C-alpha cells in the first residue's frame, strides 16, 4: 500500500467510509477506524497513515473499487461478482485472490488475482483451455493484449466456420489474454458476448426490459413482415418449435426470458445460461421467416418402404445433425445409425439416380 491509497482513504473518511467490512470516520481531531472483526482504532489525524497500515487489505480493497475499477454500475457489479465479493470477507477473499480465483462466463474462464499493491489482474481464456491448464497440461496459446482483439476471435469457431451467433457454444480455443486490467477485461467480455453484462445487471436489478415473441414480430417489416402471419394460433405450436430449435443450451448460452407474450409461456425450457435473452434475436427471426414460408406449403402423402432398422436410422441421422454431433461419430462405429458409411449405404440402396428417395418424386 502506498501513500496514494492512504491519502485517498483519509479524504473519503472525512465524509465517512463504510465498505466491505471496514468503517472509518472523523471524530473531532481524530480518525476512528473499525473492521468487521470488531477491532477499533482511534488515532490523531497525523497518525492515520500508521493505523491504515494495520488495515492494509481493507484500504487497498477500498481503493481498487473506488479509484481503479470502472464505476459504471453494470461493469462494477460484474467485476464484484467475478471475485465473489458479495459473499466473501476481504481477508478470505484476498487469500483466494493470491492463488487466483477463476469463474466462468459462457465459455470464458476469467481468473482474477492480486498485484503487489492490491490492484487486480485478470487472465481470460477459453474454459476448455483453462481446464487443461488446471490439470497441469502445457498449452501453446496465442497471446493477446488488446481487448478488442476478442472481436476477431469471436468471429470463427475451431473449424474456421463463421459464427453468426456470438453466444453460440462454439467459441474457438487456443488463445489467452494473460494480463488485463479491470476496464480491459470488461471490454473483452463485451467483445466476445455483446450486451450480456448489461442485461445480466438489468435482470439483477429487476429492470430487464423483455420483448416477447408477439410484440417482437409485430415490429417486423419488409421481407421479415411475413413472420407476422405465423402465430401460435389454435392447434399450432410454431413458436414452441422455434424456441426448441434455437433457444436450447446446446445452441445458445443465453437463458431465454421471452415467452409468447406476457400471459402465455412457451413449452420449451428457457435454458440455464448466466445471462438472459430479453427478446428473439435476429437469427431467430431470420430462421422463423424461412420456416414461415416452408410451413405455408400444403402437406402431401408420400409412400416409402423402409425396414424397421432403416426407419430408426433415418431418425438417428436427423438427431445427430440436429445435435451437431456428426463430427464426433467415428468412421469405425458402424453401430451408430448416423455413421457416414451407414448413411452412404442407405443412400446407395434407397436413392435413385435423380436423388429421389425410393424413386418417389417430390412433385412440388
N, C-alpha and C positions, 0 to 999 in steps of 0.2 A: 504494500500500500504506500502510495507516495503522497506528497503534500497536496496535490490536486484533489485527491479523494477526501482528505481531511477538511480542506477549506470548503469544498462544495457541501459536504455533510454538515459542517458547522453553520454555514449560511442557511441551509434548509432547516436546521434545528431551531434557529431563531424564530421560525414560524411554527415549529413543531413537526416532528417526523414520527410516523408510525407505519412500519413496513416490514413484512417478512420476519416478524419476531423481535424487532428492536424498536424502542421508542426513545426519542431524545427531544428535550425542550429546554428553553432558557428559563431559569428561576432566579430572578434578580440579577446578580452579577455572576451567576454560576450556570453550569450545564448539568442537567440531570439525564442520565442515560440508564435505560432499563432493558434487559434482554428477556426473551421468553423463558429462559431457565430460572428467572426470578432474581438474578443478580442486579443490583442497582448501584450506580456510582454518581456522586455529585462532586463536581470539581469546578474550580475557578476557571474563568474564560481562558486565561493564558496556559492552563494545564490541559486543555481539551485534547491537544494532539497526543498527549501521553495516554489518556484514557481511551481515545479512539483506537489506539493500537491494541488494546485489550479486546476490542470487538472487531478485529480486523475483517473477519469473514462477513459479518453483518454490514460493515461500512462499504467494503468493496462490492458486495452484492447490491446494496442500495445504489451505489454509483453506477454500476453497469446498467441497471434497469431504468435509471432516471437521466443518465448523461450519455450513454453509449448506444443502448438498444433503440431501434426506431420507435417513435412514440405514437405512430398511427395505431389506433385501438386494435384492429384486426391483427396486424403484424405483431404487436406487443403481446397480445393474448396467445397467439400461435407459438411464439418463442418461449413463453412461460409454460405452455403445455408440453413443448418438446423436452424440457428438463424437469417436468413433473413438479413445478414449483408450488402448485396449489395444495399438494398433499405431503410434501417432504420438507421438514425443517432445514434451515440453512446449513448447520454443521453436517447433518447427514447427507444433504444434497451435495455439499462440497466434496465429501468423501467419494461419492459416486462420480462426480464430475472429474475428479483427479484421475479416475480409472477410465473415464469415457462412458457416457450414457447414451445408449442407442435406442431410437424408436423408429417406427415406420410410418410413412405417409404414402398410401398407394403402394407402388413398387419402389419407392425411395427409402433408403436407410439413412437416417440422419444421426450422426454421432457428435455430441457436444462435449467439450472438455474445457478445463480451465487453463488460462495462461498464468504466468507468474504474478501479474498484477490484478488478478481476479476477473479479467476480461474473458469472453467466451470465444472459442474457436470451433468451427463446425466443419465436419467432414461429410461429404454427400456421395453416395454410391447407389448402385442398383442393389436391392435387397438380396438377390441371389449371390452377387459378388461378395457382399458383406458376410453372408452366411458361410461362404468358403473361407474367408479370412478368419472368421471366428473359429473355424475348425482347424486353423493352423496351416492352411494351404497357401502357397505362394502364388500370387497372381501378377500378371503383367498388364496393368490397366493404363489406358490413355489418360493423361493428367491435364486438367483444365483449371484455369484461374478466373476467367471472366464468366460471371453467372449467366450472361446472355448466350454463351455457347450452348447452354441447355436447349435453346430453341432448335438448333440443328440436330442435336442428339435425339430430340423428341420426334423428329420427322419420320424416322425409319425404324423398322424392327431388326432383329438379328439376321434376317434373311435379305435385308436391303429393301423390303417392301414398304411403300409409303403408308403411314398411319393416319387415316382421315380423322380418327377419333383419338384425341390426346389422352383420354382417360381409359383407353382400352388396355387390358393387361398384357401388352405386347412391347413394353419399353425395352429397348436394346440394352445389353450388358456390355461390360468391358471398359468402363470409364470411371473417373473419380474427380471430385473437387476436394483436395486434401486440406485446404485451409481457408475457409470462407468466413467473412465477418458476419455479424448478425444481419445487417442490411443486405449483404450479398446472398446470404442463404435464402432469405425470403424471395429475393428476385429470381433465384434459380428455381425454387419451388414453383413460383408463378409461371416461369417459362415452361416447365415440364407439365404442370397442371393448372392452366389459367383459371383464375377466379375461385379456386377451391378454398383457399384460405379465407377469402372474404365471405363466401357463402357459409362456410363452417362457422365463422364468427357470428354472422347474422342469425343462423339457426340457434346457436348457443345463447344468444341474447333474446331469442323469441321474436326476431324481426325478419325471418326468411320470407320473402315475397314469392309464394308459389303460384305458378301459372299452370293450371290444369289443362288436360288434353282439349276439352271442348272450347275453352276460351282461346287456346293457342291456335287451333285450326281455324277458328273464326277470323283470325287476323291474316290468314294466308291469302295471297293474291297472285295474279299471273298464272304461271304454269303450275303453281302449288295450290291454287284455288280449288282444284279438283278434289283435294282431300276433304273439303267441307261436305262433299256429297257422301262421304263414307263415315258413318257414325255407328254408335253402339245400338242402333235400333233393335226393336223386338226380334228375338231369335238370332241375333248376330253377336259375335264375340270378337269383332275385328280388333278393337283396341287392346283387348286382352292378348290377342295373338302378337300384336306389335310389341307390347311390353315384354312378353315371354321371349320373343326372338331377340330383342335389342337390349333389354334392361336387366339382364341377369349378371351375377357376379363374374361369370366366365367371359362376358363380353364387355363389361364396363365396370370400373372401380367405384363409380358414384353410387350412392344409395338413392333410389328413386323415391321422391316425396310427392310427385304429382300423381293425381288419380284421374278418373274420367272427368269429374267435376267436384265441387265442394261437398256434395252429398252422396256421390257414388264412387265407391272404391273399386279398384281393379282386382281381379282374382290372383294374378301372379304376385309373388313376394317382391318387395322393393329392393332386396339386397342388403348387404351388411357393410358397405364401404364407410370409411370415416368421414367422408364429405358428401353433402347432399346434392341431389339433382333437383333443381327447382322448376324445370319446365322441359317439355320434349325438345331435344336438341335438333340441330339441322340434319344430322344423319338419320334420326328417327323420322323426321318429316319427309326427307327425300325418299327413304325406303317406303314409307306409307303411301307416297304418291305413286310409286311403281305398283305396290300391292293393290291400291285402289283400282288401277287400270286392269290388273290381272283378275281381281275378284269381280270385275264387271262382266267377264265372259260368262256365257251360259254353260252350264255343265253338260257333259255328254257321257254316254256309256261306251266304254271300250272293253273288249273281251280278250283276256290273255290267259294262256295256260302256263302255270308255274307249279313246280313241285313245292311241297311244304318248305323244304330247305331253301329253295330259291326265293320264296316269299320272305322268309326270315333274313336271307342275305340282303335283299333289297332294303329291308328295314335297318339292318346293321350298317349298310353303306350310308343311308341318309343320316343316321345317328352320328356316325363317325365324321361326316362332313360338317354337320351342324355343330358338333362339339369341338371342331378343329383339331382332331387327333389323328388325322390320316397320316401325317408325317411321322407319328410315333409307332405306327404299325410296322413291324419287321417284315421284310420280304419272305423270311422263312416261316412266318407264323400263318400257315395256311388254314388254321382253325378259326381265325378271325374273318368274318364274312366280308369285311372291308379291305382285306388283304389285296394288294394290287393284282397279283396273279389270279386270285379268286374272281375279282371283278372282271379281269380281261377274259377269263374263261366264260363267265356269264354273258359277256358281250358277244364273244365268238359264237356262242350257242344260240342266243336269242335275238340278236340284231341281224337284219338283212343288209344287203349291200348299200341300201339307201339310208341306213342308220335308223330304221323304224323298229321299235320293239315288237318282236314276234311277227314282223311283217305287217303290222297294223298301222296304216297311215293316220296321221293326226287329223287330217281333213278339217283344217280351220278356214 
